[in-house]
Amino acid sequence: MTQKTVRFGVLGTGRITRRLIADLQSTDGVEVNAVASREMSRARWCADQHGIPVAIEGYENLLKREDVDAVYVALPPALHHTVALSTAENQKDLLCEKPLTVNLAQTEEIDKAFSKNRWLDATGWLHHPRTKAFSSWLNKGSLGTITHLSAALSFHQPFVSDDHRLSVELGGGCLLDLGWYVFGFTRFFCGKNPNAIYADAIHECGVSQRVNAMLWFDDQITATVSCGYDTATRKWFEVAGSAASLICDDFTRPWHDRPTRCWIHEASGQVQSHTFEGNQERKMIETFIREQSLERFQRQAIDTARIIHAATKSIELGRKVSFTELDK
Ligand SMILES: NC(=O)c1ccc[n+]([C@@H]2O[C@H](COP(=O)([O-])OP(=O)(O)OC[C@H]3O[C@@H](n4cnc5c(N)ncnc54)[C@H](OP(=O)(O)O)[C@@H]3O)[C@@H](O)[C@H]2O)c1
């Protein structure tokens, strides 16, 4: 049986878009038909660079096209919600960059709007074959009883002065940008949300520059996470259990100049080293176009938005907050 080609349109011409277009174009069953920008000249430039047949001025004009089945959105976070709702209205599938939106209500609204079409947040690490191995070790109980999770993600001042990460209006700040990964990591390994969180943030120019948090889950599992724009590059996690710890030093995206790897440190002192093949972005695109149900990824995204919501409340109130009090 020949599989149907999915015709993509791309919204925005920024840094991550230009990287992901190559992954879309090198995935079987995908064509990139059109790219839209706020400005025609940028759309034309991007289309010419990547051999995309149609350049369009204005995101809405792309969303209305008949020759587009799915869109990839890599705009500043504050624009995701409006564009996502319009994508659903125009009956197209949505692959949208993280953070999916700037708050929990917007995330839930998107989920509701996509009753006929599909949506997936572009959180690449969840699709890497290495992550399948994480799940399999977890399900087999290879680490014993899980007790504590920790993760850190940071980049030292990774932007130019007008970067959307520094703009309150555009959804900037490390809580959304990097918190998406570290809080998502805790939700992924616990399979559900925590019961309580205490988060603290250092702000600059109105947006969070560093966030540290402690989380409490069922079964006495705890987690500590840290993310920020004021520390050198870190992207590691540790999942500690009674029998062993799983350690990964590049979970959000493998270092480009070394094998994709992780380690299991056993209680005996033995260290198992594991390496993996595979491009997480192409795997993510394959999941998006081929997997029958995206529900487990959507659940992960909505729960991640819920943890960020709780962290935001905790930072505002300056105290530990329980998830039950947020639901009232
Ligand atoms: N998955 C990952 O590994 C990863 C990595 C980096 C970023 N991201 C996410 O991808 C999204 C975009 O990030 P990026 O680093 O690619 O950003 P970027 O380089 O600044 O590009 C954003 C694009 O959005 C469009 N845009 C529309 N309104 C804008 C405004 N008011 N200000 C600035 N740009 C505006 C622009 O395209 P036009 O002018 O052509 O319309 C711009 O090129 C964010 O949600 C970010 O968190 C994901």
The ligand as an SDF file (V2000), in Angstrom:
LIG
                    3D

 48 52  0  0  0  0  0  0  0  0999 V2000
   12.4960   22.3130   19.5910 N   0  0  0  0  0  0  0  0  0  0  0  0
   13.6240   22.9660   19.7360 C   0  0  0  0  0  0  0  0  0  0  0  0
   14.7140   22.3890   19.8800 O   0  0  0  0  0  0  0  0  0  0  0  0
   13.5960   24.4560   19.7100 C   0  0  0  0  0  0  0  0  0  0  0  0
   14.7800   25.1770   19.5990 C   0  0  0  0  0  0  0  0  0  0  0  0
   14.6960   26.5700   19.5230 C   0  0  0  0  0  0  0  0  0  0  0  0
   13.4640   27.1950   19.5830 C   0  0  0  0  0  0  0  0  0  0  0  0
   12.3300   26.4580   19.7320 N   0  0  0  0  0  0  0  0  0  0  0  0
   11.0030   27.1110   19.7930 C   0  0  0  0  0  0  0  0  0  0  0  0
   10.6510   27.5450   18.4820 O   0  0  0  0  0  0  0  0  0  0  0  0
    9.9400   28.7790   18.5470 C   0  0  0  0  0  0  0  0  0  0  0  0
   10.6960   29.8180   17.7120 C   0  0  0  0  0  0  0  0  0  0  0  0
   12.0110   29.9640   18.2240 O   0  0  0  0  0  0  0  0  0  0  0  0
   13.2250   30.4600   17.3060 P   0  0  0  0  0  0  0  0  0  0  0  0
   14.4500   30.3630   18.1310 O   0  0  0  0  0  0  0  0  0  0  0  0
   13.1980   29.7800   15.9930 O   0  0  0  0  0  0  0  0  0  0  0  0
   12.8190   31.9960   17.1420 O   0  0  0  0  0  0  0  0  0  0  0  0
   13.2750   33.0820   16.0600 P   0  0  0  0  0  0  0  0  0  0  0  0
   14.5510   32.6690   15.4200 O   0  0  0  0  0  0  0  0  0  0  0  0
   13.1920   34.3970   16.7170 O   0  0  0  0  0  0  0  0  0  0  0  0
   12.1210   32.9630   14.9560 O   0  0  0  0  0  0  0  0  0  0  0  0
   10.8000   33.2500   15.2460 C   0  0  0  0  0  0  0  0  0  0  0  0
   10.0820   33.6440   13.9340 C   0  0  0  0  0  0  0  0  0  0  0  0
    8.7500   34.0180   14.2710 O   0  0  0  0  0  0  0  0  0  0  0  0
    8.3060   35.0560   13.3990 C   0  0  0  0  0  0  0  0  0  0  0  0
    7.7130   36.1520   14.1830 N   0  0  0  0  0  0  0  0  0  0  0  0
    6.4370   36.5560   14.1290 C   0  0  0  0  0  0  0  0  0  0  0  0
    6.2020   37.5750   14.9560 N   0  0  0  0  0  0  0  0  0  0  0  0
    7.3670   37.8620   15.5580 C   0  0  0  0  0  0  0  0  0  0  0  0
    7.7730   38.8330   16.5010 C   0  0  0  0  0  0  0  0  0  0  0  0
    6.9210   39.7380   16.9960 N   0  0  0  0  0  0  0  0  0  0  0  0
    9.0600   38.8370   16.8910 N   0  0  0  0  0  0  0  0  0  0  0  0
    9.9270   37.9290   16.4220 C   0  0  0  0  0  0  0  0  0  0  0  0
    9.5970   36.9620   15.5070 N   0  0  0  0  0  0  0  0  0  0  0  0
    8.3260   36.9430   15.0830 C   0  0  0  0  0  0  0  0  0  0  0  0
    9.4960   35.5030   12.5810 C   0  0  0  0  0  0  0  0  0  0  0  0
    9.3460   34.9660   11.2780 O   0  0  0  0  0  0  0  0  0  0  0  0
    8.8420   35.8830   10.0700 P   0  0  0  0  0  0  0  0  0  0  0  0
    9.3960   37.2450   10.3070 O   0  0  0  0  0  0  0  0  0  0  0  0
    9.4210   35.2040    8.9010 O   0  0  0  0  0  0  0  0  0  0  0  0
    7.3530   35.8740   10.0670 O   0  0  0  0  0  0  0  0  0  0  0  0
   10.6970   34.8670   13.2500 C   0  0  0  0  0  0  0  0  0  0  0  0
   11.6820   34.5000   12.3370 O   0  0  0  0  0  0  0  0  0  0  0  0
    9.8210   29.1180   20.0290 C   0  0  0  0  0  0  0  0  0  0  0  0
    8.5940   28.6480   20.5190 O   0  0  0  0  0  0  0  0  0  0  0  0
   10.9900   28.3630   20.6530 C   0  0  0  0  0  0  0  0  0  0  0  0
   10.7800   28.0050   22.0150 O   0  0  0  0  0  0  0  0  0  0  0  0
   12.3920   25.1170   19.7670 C   0  0  0  0  0  0  0  0  0  0  0  0
  1  2  1  0
  2  3  2  0
  2  4  1  0
  4  5  1  0
  4 48  2  0
  5  6  2  0
  6  7  1  0
  7  8  2  0
  8  9  1  0
  8 48  1  0
  9 10  1  0
  9 46  1  0
 10 11  1  0
 11 12  1  0
 11 44  1  0
 12 13  1  0
 13 14  1  0
 14 15  2  0
 14 16  1  0
 14 17  1  0
 17 18  1  0
 18 19  2  0
 18 20  1  0
 18 21  1  0
 21 22  1  0
 22 23  1  0
 23 24  1  0
 23 42  1  0
 24 25  1  0
 25 26  1  0
 25 36  1  0
 26 27  1  0
 26 35  1  0
 27 28  2  0
 28 29  1  0
 29 30  1  0
 29 35  2  0
 30 31  1  0
 30 32  2  0
 32 33  1  0
 33 34  2  0
 34 35  1  0
 36 37  1  0
 36 42  1  0
 37 38  1  0
 38 39  2  0
 38 40  1  0
 38 41  1  0
 42 43  1  0
 44 45  1  0
 44 46  1  0
 46 47  1  0
M  CHG  2   8   1  16  -1
M  END
$$$$
